[in-house]
Amino acid sequence: FLKRCNYVMLGLRRTRKMHSIVLVGGIIFFLVLMIQVKQIYDNNQKHYRFMEYKQYIKEIAAEMNVVERSANKSSAYVRQLNEALLKHREREVRNISLPQLTTIL
């Protein structure tokens, strides 16, 4: 009877150890799994953030193209105004005769 009790007690001790080992193993497995899931989540978030940055940069590039075209048009208008002003000044200088210049001076 005592031998049977010893075998039963050894069996109970082993099962307690097995429960502890299984529990610790399960916790370690869960932690490793959670770390992997967290890395996948972080990479996914990074990907979407980069996609948003890419879209934002495309919008900025489009706006910069519009601004550049507008600046080029404005530059052309300023050049035309300068040319017209120079022509107008040349005409005024030609129209002033020499006697008028001497009376002005």
Gaussian input, Z-matrix of N, CA and C with variables (Angstrom, degrees):
# hf/3-21g

backbone

0 1
 N
 C     1     B1
 C     2     B2     1     A1
 N     3     B3     2     A2     1     D1
 C     4     B4     3     A3     2     D2
 C     5     B5     4     A4     3     D3
 N     6     B6     5     A5     4     D4
 C     7     B7     6     A6     5     D5
 C     8     B8     7     A7     6     D6
 N     9     B9     8     A8     7     D7
 C    10    B10     9     A9     8     D8
 C    11    B11    10    A10     9     D9
 N    12    B12    11    A11    10    D10
 C    13    B13    12    A12    11    D11
 C    14    B14    13    A13    12    D12
 N    15    B15    14    A14    13    D13
 C    16    B16    15    A15    14    D14
 C    17    B17    16    A16    15    D15
 N    18    B18    17    A17    16    D16
 C    19    B19    18    A18    17    D17
 C    20    B20    19    A19    18    D18
 N    21    B21    20    A20    19    D19
 C    22    B22    21    A21    20    D20
 C    23    B23    22    A22    21    D21
 N    24    B24    23    A23    22    D22
 C    25    B25    24    A24    23    D23
 C    26    B26    25    A25    24    D24
 N    27    B27    26    A26    25    D25
 C    28    B28    27    A27    26    D26
 C    29    B29    28    A28    27    D27
 N    30    B30    29    A29    28    D28
 C    31    B31    30    A30    29    D29
 C    32    B32    31    A31    30    D30
 N    33    B33    32    A32    31    D31
 C    34    B34    33    A33    32    D32
 C    35    B35    34    A34    33    D33
 N    36    B36    35    A35    34    D34
 C    37    B37    36    A36    35    D35
 C    38    B38    37    A37    36    D36
 N    39    B39    38    A38    37    D37
 C    40    B40    39    A39    38    D38
 C    41    B41    40    A40    39    D39
 N    42    B42    41    A41    40    D40
 C    43    B43    42    A42    41    D41
 C    44    B44    43    A43    42    D42
 N    45    B45    44    A44    43    D43
 C    46    B46    45    A45    44    D44
 C    47    B47    46    A46    45    D45
 N    48    B48    47    A47    46    D46
 C    49    B49    48    A48    47    D47
 C    50    B50    49    A49    48    D48
 N    51    B51    50    A50    49    D49
 C    52    B52    51    A51    50    D50
 C    53    B53    52    A52    51    D51
 N    54    B54    53    A53    52    D52
 C    55    B55    54    A54    53    D53
 C    56    B56    55    A55    54    D54
 N    57    B57    56    A56    55    D55
 C    58    B58    57    A57    56    D56
 C    59    B59    58    A58    57    D57
 N    60    B60    59    A59    58    D58
 C    61    B61    60    A60    59    D59
 C    62    B62    61    A61    60    D60
 N    63    B63    62    A62    61    D61
 C    64    B64    63    A63    62    D62
 C    65    B65    64    A64    63    D63
 N    66    B66    65    A65    64    D64
 C    67    B67    66    A66    65    D65
 C    68    B68    67    A67    66    D66
 N    69    B69    68    A68    67    D67
 C    70    B70    69    A69    68    D68
 C    71    B71    70    A70    69    D69
 N    72    B72    71    A71    70    D70
 C    73    B73    72    A72    71    D71
 C    74    B74    73    A73    72    D72
 N    75    B75    74    A74    73    D73
 C    76    B76    75    A75    74    D74
 C    77    B77    76    A76    75    D75
 N    78    B78    77    A77    76    D76
 C    79    B79    78    A78    77    D77
 C    80    B80    79    A79    78    D78
 N    81    B81    80    A80    79    D79
 C    82    B82    81    A81    80    D80
 C    83    B83    82    A82    81    D81
 N    84    B84    83    A83    82    D82
 C    85    B85    84    A84    83    D83
 C    86    B86    85    A85    84    D84
 N    87    B87    86    A86    85    D85
 C    88    B88    87    A87    86    D86
 C    89    B89    88    A88    87    D87
 N    90    B90    89    A89    88    D88
 C    91    B91    90    A90    89    D89
 C    92    B92    91    A91    90    D90
 N    93    B93    92    A92    91    D91
 C    94    B94    93    A93    92    D92
 C    95    B95    94    A94    93    D93
 N    96    B96    95    A95    94    D94
 C    97    B97    96    A96    95    D95
 C    98    B98    97    A97    96    D96
 N    99    B99    98    A98    97    D97
 C   100   B100    99    A99    98    D98
 C   101   B101   100   A100    99    D99
 N   102   B102   101   A101   100   D100
 C   103   B103   102   A102   101   D101
 C   104   B104   103   A103   102   D102
 N   105   B105   104   A104   103   D103
 C   106   B106   105   A105   104   D104
 C   107   B107   106   A106   105   D105
 N   108   B108   107   A107   106   D106
 C   109   B109   108   A108   107   D107
 C   110   B110   109   A109   108   D108
 N   111   B111   110   A110   109   D109
 C   112   B112   111   A111   110   D110
 C   113   B113   112   A112   111   D111
 N   114   B114   113   A113   112   D112
 C   115   B115   114   A114   113   D113
 C   116   B116   115   A115   114   D114
 N   117   B117   116   A116   115   D115
 C   118   B118   117   A117   116   D116
 C   119   B119   118   A118   117   D117
 N   120   B120   119   A119   118   D118
 C   121   B121   120   A120   119   D119
 C   122   B122   121   A121   120   D120
 N   123   B123   122   A122   121   D121
 C   124   B124   123   A123   122   D122
 C   125   B125   124   A124   123   D123
 N   126   B126   125   A125   124   D124
 C   127   B127   126   A126   125   D125
 C   128   B128   127   A127   126   D126
 N   129   B129   128   A128   127   D127
 C   130   B130   129   A129   128   D128
 C   131   B131   130   A130   129   D129
 N   132   B132   131   A131   130   D130
 C   133   B133   132   A132   131   D131
 C   134   B134   133   A133   132   D132
 N   135   B135   134   A134   133   D133
 C   136   B136   135   A135   134   D134
 C   137   B137   136   A136   135   D135
 N   138   B138   137   A137   136   D136
 C   139   B139   138   A138   137   D137
 C   140   B140   139   A139   138   D138
 N   141   B141   140   A140   139   D139
 C   142   B142   141   A141   140   D140
 C   143   B143   142   A142   141   D141
 N   144   B144   143   A143   142   D142
 C   145   B145   144   A144   143   D143
 C   146   B146   145   A145   144   D144
 N   147   B147   146   A146   145   D145
 C   148   B148   147   A147   146   D146
 C   149   B149   148   A148   147   D147
 N   150   B150   149   A149   148   D148
 C   151   B151   150   A150   149   D149
 C   152   B152   151   A151   150   D150
 N   153   B153   152   A152   151   D151
 C   154   B154   153   A153   152   D152
 C   155   B155   154   A154   153   D153
 N   156   B156   155   A155   154   D154
 C   157   B157   156   A156   155   D155
 C   158   B158   157   A157   156   D156
 N   159   B159   158   A158   157   D157
 C   160   B160   159   A159   158   D158
 C   161   B161   160   A160   159   D159
 N   162   B162   161   A161   160   D160
 C   163   B163   162   A162   161   D161
 C   164   B164   163   A163   162   D162
 N   165   B165   164   A164   163   D163
 C   166   B166   165   A165   164   D164
 C   167   B167   166   A166   165   D165
 N   168   B168   167   A167   166   D166
 C   169   B169   168   A168   167   D167
 C   170   B170   169   A169   168   D168
 N   171   B171   170   A170   169   D169
 C   172   B172   171   A171   170   D170
 C   173   B173   172   A172   171   D171
 N   174   B174   173   A173   172   D172
 C   175   B175   174   A174   173   D173
 C   176   B176   175   A175   174   D174
 N   177   B177   176   A176   175   D175
 C   178   B178   177   A177   176   D176
 C   179   B179   178   A178   177   D177
 N   180   B180   179   A179   178   D178
 C   181   B181   180   A180   179   D179
 C   182   B182   181   A181   180   D180
 N   183   B183   182   A182   181   D181
 C   184   B184   183   A183   182   D182
 C   185   B185   184   A184   183   D183
 N   186   B186   185   A185   184   D184
 C   187   B187   186   A186   185   D185
 C   188   B188   187   A187   186   D186
 N   189   B189   188   A188   187   D187
 C   190   B190   189   A189   188   D188
 C   191   B191   190   A190   189   D189
 N   192   B192   191   A191   190   D190
 C   193   B193   192   A192   191   D191
 C   194   B194   193   A193   192   D192
 N   195   B195   194   A194   193   D193
 C   196   B196   195   A195   194   D194
 C   197   B197   196   A196   195   D195
 N   198   B198   197   A197   196   D196
 C   199   B199   198   A198   197   D197
 C   200   B200   199   A199   198   D198
 N   201   B201   200   A200   199   D199
 C   202   B202   201   A201   200   D200
 C   203   B203   202   A202   201   D201
 N   204   B204   203   A203   202   D202
 C   205   B205   204   A204   203   D203
 C   206   B206   205   A205   204   D204
 N   207   B207   206   A206   205   D205
 C   208   B208   207   A207   206   D206
 C   209   B209   208   A208   207   D207
 N   210   B210   209   A209   208   D208
 C   211   B211   210   A210   209   D209
 C   212   B212   211   A211   210   D210
 N   213   B213   212   A212   211   D211
 C   214   B214   213   A213   212   D212
 C   215   B215   214   A214   213   D213
 N   216   B216   215   A215   214   D214
 C   217   B217   216   A216   215   D215
 C   218   B218   217   A217   216   D216
 N   219   B219   218   A218   217   D217
 C   220   B220   219   A219   218   D218
 C   221   B221   220   A220   219   D219
 N   222   B222   221   A221   220   D220
 C   223   B223   222   A222   221   D221
 C   224   B224   223   A223   222   D222
 N   225   B225   224   A224   223   D223
 C   226   B226   225   A225   224   D224
 C   227   B227   226   A226   225   D225
 N   228   B228   227   A227   226   D226
 C   229   B229   228   A228   227   D227
 C   230   B230   229   A229   228   D228
 N   231   B231   230   A230   229   D229
 C   232   B232   231   A231   230   D230
 C   233   B233   232   A232   231   D231
 N   234   B234   233   A233   232   D232
 C   235   B235   234   A234   233   D233
 C   236   B236   235   A235   234   D234
 N   237   B237   236   A236   235   D235
 C   238   B238   237   A237   236   D236
 C   239   B239   238   A238   237   D237
 N   240   B240   239   A239   238   D238
 C   241   B241   240   A240   239   D239
 C   242   B242   241   A241   240   D240
 N   243   B243   242   A242   241   D241
 C   244   B244   243   A243   242   D242
 C   245   B245   244   A244   243   D243
 N   246   B246   245   A245   244   D244
 C   247   B247   246   A246   245   D245
 C   248   B248   247   A247   246   D246
 N   249   B249   248   A248   247   D247
 C   250   B250   249   A249   248   D248
 C   251   B251   250   A250   249   D249
 N   252   B252   251   A251   250   D250
 C   253   B253   252   A252   251   D251
 C   254   B254   253   A253   252   D252
 N   255   B255   254   A254   253   D253
 C   256   B256   255   A255   254   D254
 C   257   B257   256   A256   255   D255
 N   258   B258   257   A257   256   D256
 C   259   B259   258   A258   257   D257
 C   260   B260   259   A259   258   D258
 N   261   B261   260   A260   259   D259
 C   262   B262   261   A261   260   D260
 C   263   B263   262   A262   261   D261
 N   264   B264   263   A263   262   D262
 C   265   B265   264   A264   263   D263
 C   266   B266   265   A265   264   D264
 N   267   B267   266   A266   265   D265
 C   268   B268   267   A267   266   D266
 C   269   B269   268   A268   267   D267
 N   270   B270   269   A269   268   D268
 C   271   B271   270   A270   269   D269
 C   272   B272   271   A271   270   D270
 N   273   B273   272   A272   271   D271
 C   274   B274   273   A273   272   D272
 C   275   B275   274   A274   273   D273
 N   276   B276   275   A275   274   D274
 C   277   B277   276   A276   275   D275
 C   278   B278   277   A277   276   D276
 N   279   B279   278   A278   277   D277
 C   280   B280   279   A279   278   D278
 C   281   B281   280   A280   279   D279
 N   282   B282   281   A281   280   D280
 C   283   B283   282   A282   281   D281
 C   284   B284   283   A283   282   D282
 N   285   B285   284   A284   283   D283
 C   286   B286   285   A285   284   D284
 C   287   B287   286   A286   285   D285
 N   288   B288   287   A287   286   D286
 C   289   B289   288   A288   287   D287
 C   290   B290   289   A289   288   D288
 N   291   B291   290   A290   289   D289
 C   292   B292   291   A291   290   D290
 C   293   B293   292   A292   291   D291
 N   294   B294   293   A293   292   D292
 C   295   B295   294   A294   293   D293
 C   296   B296   295   A295   294   D294
 N   297   B297   296   A296   295   D295
 C   298   B298   297   A297   296   D296
 C   299   B299   298   A298   297   D297
 N   300   B300   299   A299   298   D298
 C   301   B301   300   A300   299   D299
 C   302   B302   301   A301   300   D300
 N   303   B303   302   A302   301   D301
 C   304   B304   303   A303   302   D302
 C   305   B305   304   A304   303   D303
 N   306   B306   305   A305   304   D304
 C   307   B307   306   A306   305   D305
 C   308   B308   307   A307   306   D306
 N   309   B309   308   A308   307   D307
 C   310   B310   309   A309   308   D308
 C   311   B311   310   A310   309   D309
 N   312   B312   311   A311   310   D310
 C   313   B313   312   A312   311   D311
 C   314   B314   313   A313   312   D312

   B1=1.4537
   B2=1.5218
   B3=1.3214
   B4=1.4595
   B5=1.5186
   B6=1.3482
   B7=1.4535
   B8=1.5250
   B9=1.3223
   B10=1.4634
   B11=1.5218
   B12=1.2982
   B13=1.4693
   B14=1.5217
   B15=1.3275
   B16=1.4670
   B17=1.5274
   B18=1.3251
   B19=1.4576
   B20=1.5285
   B21=1.3113
   B22=1.4658
   B23=1.5188
   B24=1.3243
   B25=1.4643
   B26=1.5304
   B27=1.3492
   B28=1.4649
   B29=1.5274
   B30=1.3104
   B31=1.4605
   B32=1.5147
   B33=1.3458
   B34=1.4638
   B35=1.5216
   B36=1.3243
   B37=1.4631
   B38=1.5271
   B39=1.3159
   B40=1.4619
   B41=1.5229
   B42=1.3303
   B43=1.4618
   B44=1.5161
   B45=1.3406
   B46=1.4636
   B47=1.5227
   B48=1.3513
   B49=1.4585
   B50=1.5240
   B51=1.3197
   B52=1.4616
   B53=1.5208
   B54=1.3277
   B55=1.4617
   B56=1.5198
   B57=1.3152
   B58=1.4630
   B59=1.5199
   B60=1.3239
   B61=1.4640
   B62=1.5225
   B63=1.3133
   B64=1.4628
   B65=1.5225
   B66=1.3246
   B67=1.4596
   B68=1.5238
   B69=1.3261
   B70=1.4675
   B71=1.5247
   B72=1.3246
   B73=1.4652
   B74=1.5191
   B75=1.3185
   B76=1.4635
   B77=1.5173
   B78=1.3284
   B79=1.4723
   B80=1.5238
   B81=1.3374
   B82=1.4688
   B83=1.5253
   B84=1.3326
   B85=1.4659
   B86=1.5271
   B87=1.3310
   B88=1.4556
   B89=1.5263
   B90=1.3313
   B91=1.4650
   B92=1.5290
   B93=1.3343
   B94=1.4693
   B95=1.5233
   B96=1.3193
   B97=1.4576
   B98=1.5282
   B99=1.3231
   B100=1.4665
   B101=1.5288
   B102=1.3304
   B103=1.4669
   B104=1.5299
   B105=1.3192
   B106=1.4633
   B107=1.5310
   B108=1.3139
   B109=1.4671
   B110=1.5232
   B111=1.3242
   B112=1.4758
   B113=1.5225
   B114=1.3269
   B115=1.4627
   B116=1.5260
   B117=1.3120
   B118=1.4672
   B119=1.5238
   B120=1.3148
   B121=1.4626
   B122=1.5286
   B123=1.3368
   B124=1.4657
   B125=1.5276
   B126=1.3245
   B127=1.4693
   B128=1.5213
   B129=1.3291
   B130=1.4563
   B131=1.5272
   B132=1.3187
   B133=1.4647
   B134=1.5264
   B135=1.3311
   B136=1.4645
   B137=1.5241
   B138=1.3277
   B139=1.4624
   B140=1.5297
   B141=1.3262
   B142=1.4623
   B143=1.5231
   B144=1.3230
   B145=1.4638
   B146=1.5334
   B147=1.3374
   B148=1.4594
   B149=1.5239
   B150=1.3102
   B151=1.4641
   B152=1.5279
   B153=1.3359
   B154=1.4626
   B155=1.5231
   B156=1.3341
   B157=1.4672
   B158=1.5220
   B159=1.3206
   B160=1.4592
   B161=1.5272
   B162=1.3241
   B163=1.4635
   B164=1.5228
   B165=1.3243
   B166=1.4644
   B167=1.5317
   B168=1.3209
   B169=1.4635
   B170=1.5274
   B171=1.3341
   B172=1.4656
   B173=1.5244
   B174=1.3300
   B175=1.4609
   B176=1.5233
   B177=1.3240
   B178=1.4640
   B179=1.5269
   B180=1.3312
   B181=1.4644
   B182=1.5291
   B183=1.3271
   B184=1.4647
   B185=1.5273
   B186=1.3257
   B187=1.4666
   B188=1.5271
   B189=1.3219
   B190=1.4639
   B191=1.5272
   B192=1.3240
   B193=1.4670
   B194=1.5230
   B195=1.3173
   B196=1.4653
   B197=1.5256
   B198=1.3241
   B199=1.4669
   B200=1.5273
   B201=1.3239
   B202=1.4662
   B203=1.5249
   B204=1.3295
   B205=1.4676
   B206=1.5225
   B207=1.3234
   B208=1.4621
   B209=1.5267
   B210=1.3187
   B211=1.4681
   B212=1.5242
   B213=1.3183
   B214=1.4690
   B215=1.5241
   B216=1.3344
   B217=1.4650
   B218=1.5184
   B219=1.3270
   B220=1.4629
   B221=1.5224
   B222=1.3109
   B223=1.4629
   B224=1.5267
   B225=1.3107
   B226=1.4681
   B227=1.5246
   B228=1.3289
   B229=1.4610
   B230=1.5268
   B231=1.3065
   B232=1.4698
   B233=1.5243
   B234=1.3176
   B235=1.4638
   B236=1.5256
   B237=1.3381
   B238=1.4644
   B239=1.5208
   B240=1.3275
   B241=1.4654
   B242=1.5271
   B243=1.3245
   B244=1.4654
   B245=1.5255
   B246=1.3324
   B247=1.4633
   B248=1.5242
   B249=1.3274
   B250=1.4617
   B251=1.5251
   B252=1.3092
   B253=1.4647
   B254=1.5270
   B255=1.3223
   B256=1.4695
   B257=1.5286
   B258=1.3399
   B259=1.4643
   B260=1.5213
   B261=1.3240
   B262=1.4636
   B263=1.5264
   B264=1.3118
   B265=1.4684
   B266=1.5279
   B267=1.3385
   B268=1.4627
   B269=1.5170
   B270=1.3201
   B271=1.4713
   B272=1.5191
   B273=1.3260
   B274=1.4652
   B275=1.5200
   B276=1.3170
   B277=1.4663
   B278=1.5207
   B279=1.3297
   B280=1.4631
   B281=1.5233
   B282=1.3289
   B283=1.4653
   B284=1.5210
   B285=1.2961
   B286=1.4666
   B287=1.5298
   B288=1.3024
   B289=1.4680
   B290=1.5130
   B291=1.3090
   B292=1.4554
   B293=1.5210
   B294=1.3389
   B295=1.4812
   B296=1.5295
   B297=1.3291
   B298=1.4673
   B299=1.5170
   B300=1.3147
   B301=1.4572
   B302=1.5229
   B303=1.3097
   B304=1.4644
   B305=1.5108
   B306=1.3273
   B307=1.4648
   B308=1.5170
   B309=1.3220
   B310=1.4607
   B311=1.5149
   B312=1.3121
   B313=1.4556
   B314=1.4833
   A1=110.87
   A2=118.42
   A3=121.56
   A4=111.91
   A5=115.00
   A6=117.49
   A7=110.34
   A8=114.90
   A9=118.95
   A10=110.52
   A11=116.30
   A12=120.38
   A13=110.47
   A14=116.58
   A15=119.33
   A16=110.76
   A17=116.54
   A18=119.46
   A19=111.10
   A20=116.24
   A21=120.99
   A22=109.85
   A23=118.04
   A24=121.99
   A25=110.45
   A26=115.90
   A27=118.97
   A28=110.37
   A29=116.03
   A30=120.41
   A31=111.29
   A32=116.63
   A33=119.60
   A34=111.29
   A35=116.69
   A36=119.60
   A37=110.26
   A38=115.16
   A39=118.84
   A40=110.75
   A41=116.79
   A42=118.91
   A43=110.74
   A44=118.55
   A45=120.55
   A46=109.90
   A47=115.03
   A48=118.52
   A49=110.10
   A50=116.18
   A51=119.98
   A52=110.65
   A53=116.87
   A54=120.15
   A55=109.71
   A56=116.98
   A57=120.83
   A58=110.65
   A59=115.98
   A60=119.64
   A61=110.43
   A62=116.42
   A63=120.32
   A64=109.99
   A65=116.92
   A66=120.91
   A67=110.89
   A68=117.40
   A69=121.00
   A70=110.24
   A71=116.74
   A72=120.41
   A73=111.85
   A74=116.42
   A75=120.60
   A76=111.88
   A77=115.97
   A78=119.86
   A79=110.32
   A80=116.74
   A81=120.33
   A82=110.42
   A83=116.53
   A84=120.19
   A85=110.72
   A86=116.73
   A87=121.35
   A88=110.81
   A89=117.88
   A90=121.06
   A91=111.49
   A92=116.07
   A93=119.55
   A94=110.05
   A95=116.38
   A96=120.70
   A97=111.00
   A98=117.24
   A99=121.05
   A100=111.35
   A101=116.65
   A102=119.89
   A103=110.05
   A104=116.61
   A105=120.50
   A106=110.99
   A107=116.90
   A108=120.97
   A109=109.89
   A110=117.54
   A111=121.63
   A112=110.65
   A113=117.97
   A114=120.72
   A115=111.24
   A116=116.33
   A117=119.90
   A118=110.15
   A119=117.21
   A120=121.62
   A121=110.65
   A122=117.40
   A123=121.05
   A124=111.32
   A125=116.86
   A126=120.11
   A127=111.36
   A128=116.56
   A129=121.02
   A130=110.57
   A131=116.72
   A132=120.96
   A133=110.64
   A134=116.43
   A135=120.92
   A136=110.18
   A137=116.57
   A138=121.01
   A139=110.52
   A140=117.26
   A141=119.97
   A142=111.75
   A143=117.04
   A144=120.47
   A145=109.80
   A146=117.82
   A147=121.07
   A148=111.24
   A149=117.04
   A150=119.80
   A151=110.58
   A152=117.15
   A153=120.52
   A154=110.64
   A155=117.08
   A156=120.57
   A157=110.62
   A158=116.68
   A159=121.22
   A160=110.41
   A161=116.77
   A162=120.90
   A163=110.58
   A164=116.59
   A165=121.50
   A166=110.40
   A167=117.31
   A168=121.07
   A169=110.43
   A170=117.67
   A171=120.40
   A172=110.65
   A173=116.80
   A174=120.51
   A175=110.78
   A176=116.84
   A177=120.27
   A178=110.26
   A179=117.44
   A180=120.98
   A181=110.52
   A182=117.24
   A183=120.69
   A184=110.30
   A185=116.90
   A186=120.57
   A187=111.06
   A188=116.99
   A189=120.26
   A190=110.86
   A191=117.41
   A192=120.32
   A193=110.68
   A194=117.08
   A195=120.82
   A196=110.05
   A197=116.74
   A198=120.80
   A199=110.22
   A200=117.03
   A201=120.57
   A202=111.09
   A203=117.14
   A204=120.14
   A205=110.79
   A206=116.03
   A207=120.16
   A208=110.88
   A209=117.10
   A210=120.69
   A211=110.80
   A212=117.54
   A213=120.54
   A214=111.08
   A215=117.56
   A216=120.89
   A217=110.57
   A218=116.27
   A219=119.99
   A220=110.69
   A221=117.14
   A222=121.23
   A223=110.78
   A224=116.55
   A225=120.43
   A226=110.36
   A227=117.85
   A228=120.96
   A229=110.91
   A230=118.21
   A231=121.45
   A232=109.73
   A233=117.44
   A234=121.31
   A235=110.09
   A236=117.61
   A237=121.07
   A238=110.82
   A239=116.69
   A240=119.79
   A241=111.09
   A242=117.24
   A243=120.35
   A244=111.29
   A245=116.65
   A246=120.26
   A247=110.62
   A248=117.08
   A249=120.74
   A250=110.57
   A251=117.38
   A252=121.32
   A253=111.04
   A254=117.33
   A255=120.60
   A256=111.16
   A257=117.39
   A258=120.62
   A259=110.59
   A260=116.55
   A261=120.93
   A262=110.47
   A263=118.32
   A264=121.87
   A265=110.86
   A266=116.83
   A267=119.90
   A268=110.76
   A269=117.70
   A270=121.36
   A271=110.82
   A272=117.02
   A273=119.98
   A274=110.84
   A275=116.97
   A276=120.58
   A277=110.41
   A278=119.47
   A279=122.61
   A280=111.45
   A281=116.25
   A282=120.27
   A283=112.38
   A284=118.22
   A285=119.92
   A286=107.18
   A287=115.41
   A288=119.29
   A289=110.26
   A290=115.95
   A291=122.00
   A292=112.25
   A293=120.66
   A294=119.06
   A295=112.22
   A296=116.58
   A297=118.51
   A298=110.02
   A299=116.57
   A300=120.24
   A301=110.69
   A302=117.97
   A303=120.41
   A304=111.27
   A305=118.06
   A306=119.50
   A307=111.16
   A308=116.32
   A309=119.52
   A310=109.57
   A311=117.02
   A312=120.64
   A313=108.18
   D1=-40.14
   D2=-179.81
   D3=-66.56
   D4=-35.55
   D5=178.38
   D6=-63.90
   D7=-40.43
   D8=178.41
   D9=-63.99
   D10=-41.86
   D11=178.93
   D12=-63.02
   D13=-40.28
   D14=178.24
   D15=-64.17
   D16=-41.65
   D17=177.98
   D18=-63.60
   D19=-40.71
   D20=178.57
   D21=-65.10
   D22=-43.34
   D23=179.96
   D24=-64.74
   D25=-42.14
   D26=177.12
   D27=-63.69
   D28=-39.20
   D29=178.13
   D30=-64.10
   D31=-41.35
   D32=178.13
   D33=-65.70
   D34=-39.39
   D35=178.45
   D36=-64.14
   D37=-41.76
   D38=179.50
   D39=-64.44
   D40=-41.30
   D41=-179.53
   D42=-66.97
   D43=-35.09
   D44=175.96
   D45=-64.34
   D46=-43.24
   D47=178.39
   D48=-64.82
   D49=-39.27
   D50=179.81
   D51=-65.32
   D52=-40.15
   D53=177.51
   D54=-62.26
   D55=-42.29
   D56=179.36
   D57=-65.22
   D58=-43.29
   D59=-179.95
   D60=-64.84
   D61=-42.95
   D62=178.88
   D63=-64.30
   D64=-41.59
   D65=179.59
   D66=-63.94
   D67=-48.10
   D68=178.97
   D69=-63.37
   D70=-42.59
   D71=177.40
   D72=-61.39
   D73=-41.57
   D74=177.95
   D75=-63.87
   D76=-41.34
   D77=178.85
   D78=-64.33
   D79=-44.37
   D80=178.85
   D81=-62.80
   D82=-43.67
   D83=177.74
   D84=-60.33
   D85=-44.11
   D86=179.58
   D87=-62.47
   D88=-42.21
   D89=179.00
   D90=-63.58
   D91=-44.26
   D92=178.33
   D93=-62.72
   D94=-42.89
   D95=178.53
   D96=-61.92
   D97=-43.32
   D98=179.76
   D99=-64.45
   D100=-38.34
   D101=177.91
   D102=-63.57
   D103=-42.84
   D104=178.75
   D105=-64.16
   D106=-43.55
   D107=179.00
   D108=-63.16
   D109=-40.83
   D110=178.65
   D111=-62.93
   D112=-41.06
   D113=178.09
   D114=-64.53
   D115=-41.42
   D116=177.84
   D117=-64.11
   D118=-42.78
   D119=178.73
   D120=-62.19
   D121=-45.87
   D122=179.98
   D123=-62.56
   D124=-42.15
   D125=177.81
   D126=-64.08
   D127=-38.09
   D128=177.70
   D129=-64.79
   D130=-44.85
   D131=178.20
   D132=-61.85
   D133=-41.72
   D134=179.34
   D135=-62.62
   D136=-41.84
   D137=179.55
   D138=-60.83
   D139=-47.88
   D140=-179.87
   D141=-65.86
   D142=-35.67
   D143=177.51
   D144=-64.43
   D145=-42.67
   D146=177.69
   D147=-65.37
   D148=-36.63
   D149=177.07
   D150=-64.22
   D151=-39.87
   D152=176.63
   D153=-64.77
   D154=-41.74
   D155=177.18
   D156=-61.33
   D157=-41.73
   D158=-179.70
   D159=-62.09
   D160=-43.75
   D161=178.50
   D162=-64.30
   D163=-41.73
   D164=179.37
   D165=-62.78
   D166=-41.38
   D167=179.18
   D168=-66.34
   D169=-37.79
   D170=176.70
   D171=-62.46
   D172=-42.36
   D173=178.56
   D174=-63.82
   D175=-42.13
   D176=178.92
   D177=-64.15
   D178=-41.65
   D179=179.17
   D180=-61.95
   D181=-41.03
   D182=178.45
   D183=-64.04
   D184=-43.35
   D185=178.40
   D186=-64.44
   D187=-38.39
   D188=178.69
   D189=-65.55
   D190=-36.21
   D191=176.59
   D192=-64.16
   D193=-40.97
   D194=177.72
   D195=-63.28
   D196=-44.13
   D197=179.60
   D198=-63.72
   D199=-40.94
   D200=-179.87
   D201=-63.55
   D202=-43.30
   D203=177.88
   D204=-62.54
   D205=-42.01
   D206=178.85
   D207=-63.43
   D208=-41.71
   D209=178.66
   D210=-64.97
   D211=-38.90
   D212=177.91
   D213=-64.36
   D214=-41.77
   D215=176.98
   D216=-63.10
   D217=-44.42
   D218=179.30
   D219=-61.86
   D220=-40.87
   D221=178.50
   D222=-62.30
   D223=-41.16
   D224=178.48
   D225=-64.69
   D226=-41.69
   D227=178.28
   D228=-64.21
   D229=-41.14
   D230=178.92
   D231=-64.60
   D232=-41.55
   D233=178.12
   D234=-61.33
   D235=-43.75
   D236=178.78
   D237=-63.08
   D238=-41.69
   D239=178.61
   D240=-63.68
   D241=-41.71
   D242=178.37
   D243=-62.61
   D244=-42.64
   D245=178.51
   D246=-62.78
   D247=-43.64
   D248=178.99
   D249=-63.72
   D250=-40.48
   D251=179.15
   D252=-65.00
   D253=-42.04
   D254=177.85
   D255=-63.26
   D256=-42.51
   D257=177.86
   D258=-62.31
   D259=-41.79
   D260=179.92
   D261=-63.61
   D262=-41.93
   D263=178.95
   D264=-65.89
   D265=-40.14
   D266=178.17
   D267=-61.98
   D268=-40.72
   D269=178.15
   D270=-63.92
   D271=-42.00
   D272=179.07
   D273=-63.16
   D274=-41.36
   D275=179.89
   D276=-65.31
   D277=-39.44
   D278=178.92
   D279=-67.40
   D280=-34.86
   D281=-176.60
   D282=-73.88
   D283=-21.81
   D284=179.44
   D285=-79.90
   D286=123.08
   D287=-179.87
   D288=-85.73
   D289=167.74
   D290=-178.00
   D291=-63.33
   D292=-43.50
   D293=178.29
   D294=-62.82
   D295=-34.89
   D296=178.43
   D297=-66.05
   D298=-35.31
   D299=178.83
   D300=-65.34
   D301=-40.04
   D302=-179.03
   D303=-69.44
   D304=-34.35
   D305=177.83
   D306=-73.03
   D307=-31.04
   D308=178.89
   D309=-70.55
   D310=-39.90
   D311=-178.15
   D312=-78.30

